[in-house]
Amino acid sequence: MPNNASPQAGEVGLRPLSARSVVLSLLLGLHPPELPVKDVVRSVEPFGIAGSTVRAALSRMVAAGDLRRADTVYRLSDRLLERQRRQDDAVHPATRPWRGDWEMVVVTATGRGPAERADLRNELTRLRLAELREGVWLRPANLLRPLPDELDQVAERCTARPDRPARELAASLWSLDVWGETGRALLTHVTHARRPSDRFTAFAAVVRHLLADPVLPPELLPADWPGTRLRAAYADYRRELAEDTPARDDRAAVEAPRARTGQK
């Protein structure tokens, strides 16, 4: 069964709007990811969330370790800075020309508990690898991203050239038709969303979908693959949010070049 299957083709997966989700999305799209409380409140107003609700959410997020506070400025915690990096990678994945090689990771560690096994599966999935069979993970070697050193303690890494046709193998590892259909449905949804709250929830779903994109070489993708269009639409929306955020002069100088070049 494909490793990165979506629940249903065409399901856009919108989630309810909350003060926490809006604040997090706002800060995740800023570089550096910080704002004074008055600017957070002002930026969230278009979503119909009261200032008192925002301030209460900020306090809970600090207590939960999502945010750090210095005087009146709120900033993403280290844990969420890592989430921002993953989100940036999802929008601007670094790739190289594919020459037919595949990355392969073979899990060799034994005696691990269920939680450790689940954590390893999540990490390998986050690295956009897919499971061929139990303990054997692979993907085309077209991504420019380091594998964590800790992986060497539990697995062996190598480069392979499977005998199976590459397009057939990729289609067996990922539900490409399902991902593509859902991506096209999201594009239609964001095109027709007009209210700030509707646009926010739609683009939050776009980000979640991009995190599940296997980022395969073009020659292995089905026709009309929506990945590039989804990334362009989200990059435009993120710039729009940054431009509407108060006290953003120093951030604009950072955000605009990143959006054009895909820097991380």
Kinemage of the C-alpha trace (Angstrom):
@kinemage 1
@onewidth
@group {chain A} dominant
@subgroup {mainchain}
@vectorlist {calphas} color= white
{ca met a 1} P 0.000 0.000 0.000
{ca pro a 2} L 1.402 3.457 -0.813
{ca asn a 3} L 3.047 5.099 2.169
{ca asn a 4} L 1.758 8.629 1.725
{ca ala a 5} L -1.877 7.899 0.945
{ca ser a 6} L -4.424 10.636 1.619
{ca pro a 7} L -7.776 9.740 3.200
{ca gln a 8} L -9.853 10.593 0.130
{ca ala a 9} L -9.167 12.057 -3.273
{ca gly a 10} L -10.327 15.646 -3.547
{ca glu a 11} L -10.801 16.092 0.224
{ca val a 12} L -9.333 19.502 1.074
{ca gly a 13} L -9.147 18.940 4.835
{ca leu a 14} L -10.167 22.367 6.168
{ca arg a 15} L -9.875 22.830 9.930
{ca pro a 16} L -11.792 25.234 12.204
{ca leu a 17} L -10.332 28.705 12.699
{ca ser a 18} L -8.905 29.419 16.165
{ca ala a 19} L -6.852 32.220 17.706
{ca arg a 20} L -3.942 29.820 18.217
{ca ser a 21} L -3.936 28.592 14.615
{ca val a 22} L -4.061 32.126 13.213
{ca val a 23} L -1.244 33.377 15.465
{ca leu a 24} L 0.939 30.379 14.638
{ca ser a 25} L 0.382 30.678 10.897
{ca leu a 26} L 1.119 34.392 11.044
{ca leu a 27} L 4.425 33.892 12.881
{ca leu a 28} L 5.410 30.832 10.823
{ca gly a 29} L 5.236 33.004 7.718
{ca leu a 30} L 7.483 35.763 9.110
{ca his a 31} L 11.271 35.971 9.140
{ca pro a 32} L 12.194 36.576 11.911
{ca pro a 33} L 9.076 34.945 13.432
{ca glu a 34} L 8.259 37.564 16.068
{ca leu a 35} L 5.796 40.404 16.645
{ca pro a 36} L 4.835 42.793 19.455
{ca val a 37} L 1.522 41.894 21.056
{ca lys a 38} L -0.235 44.974 19.664
{ca asp a 39} L 0.731 43.963 16.126
{ca val a 40} L -0.401 40.382 16.698
{ca val a 41} L -3.806 41.645 17.831
{ca arg a 42} L -4.061 44.059 14.899
{ca ser a 43} L -3.068 41.382 12.379
{ca val a 44} L -5.625 38.877 13.686
{ca glu a 45} L -8.531 41.355 13.718
{ca pro a 46} L -9.507 40.683 10.049
{ca phe a 47} L -10.252 37.071 11.024
{ca gly a 48} L -12.982 38.184 13.429
{ca ile a 49} L -11.069 37.195 16.583
{ca ala a 50} L -11.342 39.599 19.515
{ca gly a 51} L -8.237 41.102 21.078
{ca ser a 52} L -9.035 39.591 24.476
{ca thr a 53} L -9.249 36.143 22.859
{ca val a 54} L -5.889 36.664 21.143
{ca arg a 55} L -4.196 37.767 24.383
{ca ala a 56} L -5.580 34.748 26.238
{ca ala a 57} L -4.341 32.468 23.442
{ca leu a 58} L -0.883 34.064 23.581
{ca ser a 59} L -0.642 33.390 27.330
{ca arg a 60} L -1.652 29.751 26.850
{ca met a 61} L 0.845 29.341 24.002
{ca val a 62} L 3.686 30.671 26.174
{ca ala a 63} L 2.688 28.287 28.974
{ca ala a 64} L 2.578 25.385 26.501
{ca gly a 65} L 6.030 26.190 25.114
{ca asp a 66} L 4.795 27.229 21.669
{ca leu a 67} L 5.969 30.821 22.060
{ca arg a 68} L 8.579 32.789 23.967
{ca arg a 69} L 7.883 36.243 25.342
{ca ala a 70} L 10.403 39.055 25.822
{ca asp a 71} L 8.707 42.177 27.186
{ca thr a 72} L 5.802 42.677 24.761
{ca val a 73} L 7.279 40.697 21.853
{ca tyr a 74} L 6.217 37.123 21.097
{ca arg a 75} L 8.473 34.752 19.161
{ca leu a 76} L 8.254 31.127 18.064
{ca ser a 77} L 9.876 28.602 20.417
{ca asp a 78} L 12.813 26.480 19.232
{ca arg a 79} L 10.461 23.560 18.619
{ca leu a 80} L 8.283 25.637 16.326
{ca leu a 81} L 11.303 27.158 14.597
{ca glu a 82} L 11.977 23.602 13.408
{ca arg a 83} L 8.376 23.428 12.179
{ca gln a 84} L 8.926 26.707 10.318
{ca arg a 85} L 12.012 25.240 8.664
{ca arg a 86} L 10.012 22.187 7.531
{ca gln a 87} L 7.262 24.457 6.233
{ca asp a 88} L 9.790 26.561 4.319
{ca asp a 89} L 11.244 23.362 2.851
{ca ala a 90} L 7.769 22.263 1.803
{ca val a 91} L 7.201 25.520 -0.064
{ca his a 92} L 10.714 25.697 -1.550
{ca pro a 93} L 12.189 22.153 -1.653
{ca ala a 94} L 15.795 22.035 -2.768
{ca thr a 95} L 16.218 19.553 -5.620
{ca arg a 96} L 18.847 18.434 -8.102
{ca pro a 97} L 18.602 16.752 -11.513
{ca trp a 98} L 17.706 13.099 -11.162
{ca arg a 99} L 20.091 10.582 -12.733
{ca gly a 100} L 18.149 7.418 -11.936
{ca asp a 101} L 19.560 6.643 -8.475
{ca trp a 102} L 17.367 5.995 -5.439
{ca glu a 103} L 18.120 6.694 -1.782
{ca met a 104} L 17.604 3.573 0.328
{ca val a 105} L 17.421 3.347 4.119
{ca val a 106} L 17.308 -0.127 5.676
{ca val a 107} L 16.338 -0.237 9.344
{ca thr a 108} L 18.733 -2.549 11.176
{ca ala a 109} L 18.030 -1.805 14.858
{ca thr a 110} L 16.077 -4.410 16.816
{ca gly a 111} L 14.390 -4.504 20.189
{ca arg a 112} L 12.823 -1.057 19.920
{ca gly a 113} L 9.481 -0.310 21.535
{ca pro a 114} L 6.319 0.798 19.685
{ca ala a 115} L 6.903 4.478 20.447
{ca glu a 116} L 10.466 4.381 19.093
{ca arg a 117} L 9.326 2.562 15.957
{ca ala a 118} L 6.558 5.103 15.402
{ca asp a 119} L 8.983 8.006 15.868
{ca leu a 120} L 11.349 6.493 13.311
{ca arg a 121} L 8.537 5.972 10.811
{ca asn a 122} L 7.443 9.584 11.259
{ca glu a 123} L 10.997 10.825 10.758
{ca leu a 124} L 11.525 8.767 7.608
{ca thr a 125} L 8.190 9.951 6.237
{ca arg a 126} L 9.129 13.565 7.035
{ca leu a 127} L 12.300 12.995 4.999
{ca arg a 128} L 9.986 12.069 2.100
{ca leu a 129} L 11.009 8.428 2.044
{ca ala a 130} L 8.386 5.720 1.482
{ca glu a 131} L 8.315 2.156 2.785
{ca leu a 132} L 8.771 -0.520 0.124
{ca arg a 133} L 8.379 -3.289 2.691
{ca glu a 134} L 8.900 -3.467 6.425
{ca gly a 135} L 12.161 -1.742 7.325
{ca val a 136} L 13.102 -0.805 3.740
{ca trp a 137} L 12.540 2.845 2.784
{ca leu a 138} L 13.477 4.591 -0.454
{ca arg a 139} L 12.897 7.508 -2.798
{ca pro a 140} L 14.485 8.951 -5.949
{ca ala a 141} L 17.767 10.690 -5.120
{ca asn a 142} L 16.697 14.129 -6.333
{ca leu a 143} L 16.417 15.970 -3.000
{ca leu a 144} L 19.135 18.196 -1.570
{ca arg a 145} L 18.639 17.723 2.145
{ca pro a 146} L 20.821 16.131 4.812
{ca leu a 147} L 19.750 12.983 6.601
{ca pro a 148} L 20.107 13.253 10.394
{ca asp a 149} L 23.241 11.694 11.898
{ca glu a 150} L 21.068 9.823 14.423
{ca leu a 151} L 19.724 7.733 11.563
{ca asp a 152} L 23.065 5.909 11.339
{ca gln a 153} L 22.442 4.425 14.784
{ca val a 154} L 19.353 2.521 13.643
{ca ala a 155} L 19.700 2.074 9.871
{ca glu a 156} L 22.051 1.575 6.955
{ca arg a 157} L 21.963 4.029 4.060
{ca cys a 158} L 22.877 3.277 0.464
{ca thr a 159} L 22.179 4.223 -3.148
{ca ala a 160} L 20.315 1.772 -5.357
{ca arg a 161} L 18.951 1.333 -8.877
{ca pro a 162} L 15.887 -0.923 -8.624
{ca asp a 163} L 15.110 -3.189 -11.574
{ca arg a 164} L 11.448 -2.218 -11.417
{ca pro a 165} L 10.487 0.643 -13.806
{ca ala a 166} L 10.835 3.925 -11.934
{ca arg a 167} L 7.353 5.305 -12.714
{ca glu a 168} L 5.727 2.036 -11.689
{ca leu a 169} L 7.744 1.928 -8.460
{ca ala a 170} L 6.917 5.522 -7.562
{ca ala a 171} L 3.209 4.908 -8.180
{ca ser a 172} L 3.317 1.924 -5.822
{ca leu a 173} L 4.999 3.909 -3.050
{ca trp a 174} L 2.857 7.070 -3.109
{ca ser a 175} L -0.820 7.688 -3.896
{ca leu a 176} L 0.077 10.183 -6.591
{ca asp a 177} L -3.348 10.353 -8.218
{ca val a 178} L -4.990 11.010 -4.847
{ca trp a 179} L -2.437 13.703 -3.920
{ca gly a 180} L -2.818 15.366 -7.293
{ca glu a 181} L -6.614 15.372 -7.222
{ca thr a 182} L -6.658 16.834 -3.704
{ca gly a 183} L -4.101 19.450 -4.759
{ca arg a 184} L -6.230 20.540 -7.694
{ca ala a 185} L -9.276 20.740 -5.422
{ca leu a 186} L -7.302 22.975 -3.062
{ca leu a 187} L -6.293 25.245 -5.927
{ca thr a 188} L -9.929 25.640 -6.898
{ca his a 189} L -10.860 26.334 -3.289
{ca val a 190} L -8.239 29.023 -2.697
{ca thr a 191} L -9.146 30.689 -5.999
{ca his a 192} L -12.750 31.144 -4.887
{ca ala a 193} L -12.134 31.953 -1.208
{ca arg a 194} L -12.713 35.653 -0.540
{ca arg a 195} L -13.116 36.278 3.194
{ca pro a 196} L -9.862 36.433 5.224
{ca ser a 197} L -10.996 33.539 7.419
{ca asp a 198} L -11.838 31.369 4.393
{ca arg a 199} L -8.521 32.151 2.719
{ca phe a 200} L -6.628 31.391 5.902
{ca thr a 201} L -8.194 27.972 6.432
{ca ala a 202} L -7.733 27.117 2.754
{ca phe a 203} L -4.049 28.012 2.700
{ca ala a 204} L -3.455 26.208 5.999
{ca ala a 205} L -4.737 23.109 4.217
{ca val a 206} L -2.397 23.870 1.292
{ca val a 207} L 0.607 23.877 3.643
{ca arg a 208} L -0.405 20.552 5.199
{ca his a 209} L -0.796 19.085 1.723
{ca leu a 210} L 2.600 20.352 0.578
{ca leu a 211} L 4.233 18.707 3.596
{ca ala a 212} L 3.012 15.381 2.171
{ca asp a 213} L 4.293 16.051 -1.366
{ca pro a 214} L 6.934 13.404 -2.195
{ca val a 215} L 8.720 15.967 -4.446
{ca leu a 216} L 9.493 13.421 -7.134
{ca pro a 217} L 11.439 14.086 -10.336
{ca pro a 218} L 9.128 15.499 -13.023
{ca glu a 219} L 9.513 12.422 -15.202
{ca leu a 220} L 7.925 10.250 -12.480
{ca leu a 221} L 4.868 12.456 -11.912
{ca pro a 222} L 1.396 12.082 -13.448
{ca ala a 223} L 0.199 14.701 -15.904
{ca asp a 224} L -1.164 17.989 -14.521
{ca trp a 225} L 0.704 17.626 -11.234
{ca pro a 226} L -0.348 20.643 -9.086
{ca gly a 227} L 2.699 20.884 -6.813
{ca thr a 228} L 4.333 23.909 -8.469
{ca arg a 229} L 1.037 25.810 -8.679
{ca leu a 230} L 0.239 25.116 -5.026
{ca arg a 231} L 3.666 26.395 -3.969
{ca ala a 232} L 3.314 29.546 -6.048
{ca ala a 233} L -0.173 30.236 -4.654
{ca tyr a 234} L 0.979 29.787 -1.069
{ca ala a 235} L 4.110 31.893 -1.568
{ca asp a 236} L 1.903 34.715 -2.900
{ca tyr a 237} L -0.422 34.398 0.090
{ca arg a 238} L 2.467 34.409 2.567
{ca arg a 239} L 3.862 37.568 1.005
{ca glu a 240} L 0.392 39.090 1.194
{ca leu a 241} L 0.166 38.317 4.922
{ca ala a 242} L 3.654 39.687 5.548
{ca glu a 243} L 2.862 42.903 3.680
{ca asp a 244} L -0.302 43.366 5.757
{ca thr a 245} L 1.536 42.794 9.035
{ca pro a 246} L 2.384 45.997 10.966
{ca ala a 247} L 6.009 46.918 11.705
{ca arg a 248} L 7.278 44.709 8.912
{ca asp a 249} L 9.826 46.925 7.130
{ca asp a 250} L 12.827 44.863 8.191
{ca arg a 251} L 11.015 41.595 7.489
{ca ala a 252} L 10.127 42.514 3.907
{ca ala a 253} L 13.786 42.752 2.986
{ca val a 254} L 14.240 39.162 4.124
{ca glu a 255} L 10.984 37.617 2.932
{ca ala a 256} L 10.949 38.854 -0.663
{ca pro a 257} L 14.340 37.406 -1.706
{ca arg a 258} L 13.507 34.101 0.018
{ca ala a 259} L 10.260 33.824 -1.907
{ca arg a 260} L 12.018 34.471 -5.223
{ca thr a 261} L 15.042 32.238 -4.744
{ca gly a 262} L 13.828 29.494 -2.422
{ca gln a 263} L 16.615 30.213 0.084
{ca lys a 264} L 16.483 28.471 3.448
